[in-house]
C-alpha cells in the first residue's frame, strides 16, 4: 500500500508541475519542464550515489550469485502476473497464454519463482506494462518528466506506474513493513543487476540528461510497437535530435 500511496502522490505532483509549466515557454515541445526535470535528475543522481549504489554493491558483494539470481527470478515471476494481464488488455491472446503458463510453471515447479523453469522449456520472458497498454490504446505519452526516485517518465508513465502497482500482489500485503521491504529488496536487486549498464551509458553520454531522455522515449515506443516501428515514428525524430546534440543515439533495450 505504501508504494500505491507514493505513486498517487507523484501523480498529483505531475499535475501540479504541468499546470505550472503552462506559463513557461519551452524550447523542446517534448520537454516543457526541462528545468524541473534536470533538478530532479540531479537529486536522483545524488540519491543513487550516496544510497542506492553503495547498497547495490554491498548486496552484490554479500549475496551468492545463485541467491542473487533466485531473488531476481522471484520478482520477475511476480511481474509476470501484470505482464499476463497487460497481454490480455492488448488482445495478445497467444502471448497471454504463454505468460500465464510461464507464471504457473515457475510458481509450482520453480519453487515460487526462484528457479526460472519456464525458460528451460522455451517459455520466454515478455516485457509488457500498463504504460504500454495505454500506448496501444492510443493514449499519448505527453511530455517528458523525471520523477523523484522513479526517474524517466511521462504523464502516461505515471498512470502506468499506478496500474502496475494495482496488478502487483505485493501492494496488497497486510503489513506495510513487509510490502515496503519487498519493494526495497526488488529495487536494490535491480540496481545491482544494472551497475555495469548504467556505468557504460553514463560514460557514453555527452549530455546525460539528453541521453536518458532519448533512451526513455525510444524504449517506450519500441516496446509499444513490439519493435515494428511505423512510418513517421517519433523515434526517428528523437534519433535526429540526439545526433544534433552530438550524443550517440541509444538503441532500444
N, C-alpha and C positions, 0 to 999 in steps of 0.2 A: 504494500500500500504506500510505502514511503516513496518508491520510485514513481508511482502514479501521481502522487501529490506534487513531486518535484517537476515532472513533465507538464502537469497542468499549470503550475506557476510559470514555467518557461513559456507556455503558450500565451499566457496573459502578458508576459514581458515582451514577447514578439509583437503582439498587437500594439502595445504602447510604443515600441520603437518605430513601428510602421507609421503610426499617427504622427509622431514627432518628425519622422523623416519626410513627410509630405510637404513640409515647409522649406525643405532644402533642395538645392539644385545639384544633381549628381552628374559626373562625367560618364559613368557607365550605367546604362539603364538596368543592367542585371545586378548592379551593386550600389543602390542608392544610400546604403548605410555603411559605407566603407570606413568612415571614421570610427563608428561604434565597433564594427567588425574587427578592425585592426587592434583596437584596445582590448577586446575580449580575447583575441588570439594571443596577445602578449600575456594576458592573465593566465590563459590556458597553458602557454609555454612555460611560464614560471611555476605553475602548479605541477606540470609534468616533470620539470627539472628537479624540484625540491620534494616532491611526494611520489608521484606515480613511477617515475623511472627508478629511483632507489628501491621502492617496494618491488618492482618487477625484477630488478637484478637480484635482490635478496631472495625473492621467491624462486627464481630460476636457479640460484646457487644451492638452496637447501632442498629443493624438490627433485627427487629422482626422475629421470626422463620418462619412465613408464607411468609414473604417477601424474606428471605434468600432462602427458598425452591422454590419460584417463579422464582428468578434470576437463580438458578441452572437449573430449568426446561427450562427456556428461552434459555440458551446457549446449553443445551442438545438437544433442538429441532432444533436449527440451525445446530448442529453437525450431526443430522440425515440426512441432505442433503448429506454430504460427505459419511456417512455410506451407504446410498442407492446407491450412485454412485459406491462405492467400492464393494458392494454386486454384482452389475451388472458386474463389471470388473472381479470378481472372479467366475462368472457364477452361483451364488446362486440365482436362479430365484425366488423361493418361498420366500426367505428372502428379496429379492428386493421388492417384492410386499408388504410384511408385514411392512418393514421400510418406504417405500413410503407412505403407508396408515397411518402409525403412524405420519409422518410429517404433512400430510394433516389434520388428525383429530385434532392434538394438535394445529396446526396453526389456524384452524377455531373454533372448539368447545372449545379449550383450551386457547383462548384469546392470540394469537401469541405465544403459547407455555408455558405461565406462569403456566398453570394447565396441569398436565400430565393425560389428559383424556384417552389417549391410554392405559395406564396401567390399567385403570378401566375396559376396555373391552378386556383385555387379549392380548394386542399387546406389547410384551416385548421389552425392550431396548437391542440392539445388539452393540457390540464393533468391528467396522471394520475401518481401516485406510489405507492410501496408502502404508505404510511400510509393512503391512500385505499382501496387494495386490501384491507387488513386491516379497515378500517371496513366495506366492502361485505360481507366475510365474517362480520361481526358481532362483531369484536374491539372492546371498549370502549376509549375513548381513555385512561381513567384520569385522575388529577389533573393539574392544570396544573404544568408545570415550565419554568423558564428555564435553558437550558444555556449554559455559558461559550462565547462566540464564535458559537454557533448561534442563540441567542435563544429565542423562544417555542416550546415543545414539550410533550410528554407522554410517558408510558412507551411508548404505541403509536407516537408520533412518533419515539422513539429507534430502535425496531425498523424504522420506515420509513426512517430515515437509513442504517441498516446494509444494508437490502435495496436501496436506491437505489445505494449505493456498490458493491454486488456487481454491479449491472447496468450500471455505468459503465465503459467500456473504459479510461478514463484510469487507473483504480485498478490495472490490471494491467500498466502500463508497467514495463519492467525497472528504469529509473533512478528512484530516489526524488526526485532533483533535478528531473527532467523533469515527473513527475506532480505534485509539490508546486508547481512553478512554474505549471503549467497551472491547478491548482485555485486558486492565489493570484490569477492573472490573471482567472479567472472571478469570484472574489469581488470584486475591485476593479471590474471591469466592471459587475457587478450593482449595486454600491454607487453607482457613478457614474450609472447609469441611474435610480436611485431617490433622488437627492439632493433633488429637489423634493417627491416624495411623502412622504418621512419628515418633512421640514420642516413641511408642511401638517398632517400627522397630529399632530405634536408640539404645534403651535400651537393645534389644535382641542381638545386634551385637557385637561380639568381635572385628572385624575389619569392620568398617562401609563401607569402600571402597570396600572390597571383598563382603560384604553383598549386597550392592546395584548393584554391577556388576553382581553377580549371579542372583539377582532378575530380573534385566533387561533382561538377556538372557532367563531365564526361562519363564518370562511373554510373551516375543515376540514369542518364539517357541510354547508355549501353545496356544496363540491366533491364530497363523498362521494355526495350525492343529486343531483348534476348540476343543482342549482337547484330541484329539485322537492321542497320540504320537506314531510315527512309531518305529519299532525295530532299535536299534543302534542310537537312537536320541542323539544329543549333550547334551540334558537336563540331561541325566544320567551322562555324564562326568562332567557337571557343578556341579551336586549334590555331586559327589565324590570329586571334587576339594574343595568344600566348607567344606566337612567333614574333609579333610586333613588340612584345615586352622583352624580347631577347632571352626568353626562357624556353627550354626544351619542352615540347608538348608531352603530356602524360598519357601513356596508354592506359585504357580502362583496365581495372584489375578486379 
